[in-house]
Amino acid sequence: MMEKHTIMDGKVHVYKRDRSRYWQCSTYLDLSRFSSGLTTHLGCLAFEGNR
């Protein structure tokens, strides 16, 4: 099952897909979805910093 978290008052979604060691993040701006990959270490820092 995919691990996922919502940060920044629900504006950013951070998730890690099954069978992947990398975290992903996504957000919406003007009805467009933007996403980016993060290394595992940076993903954990992003999540911890916005709790």
Sequence and secondary structure as in RCSB ss.txt:
>XXXX:A:sequence
MMEKHTIMDGKVHVYKRDRSRYWQCSTYLDLSRFSSGLTTHLGCLAFEGNR
>XXXX:A:secstr
  EEEEETTTTEEEEE TT SSEEEEEEETTEEEEEEE HHHHHHHHHHT 
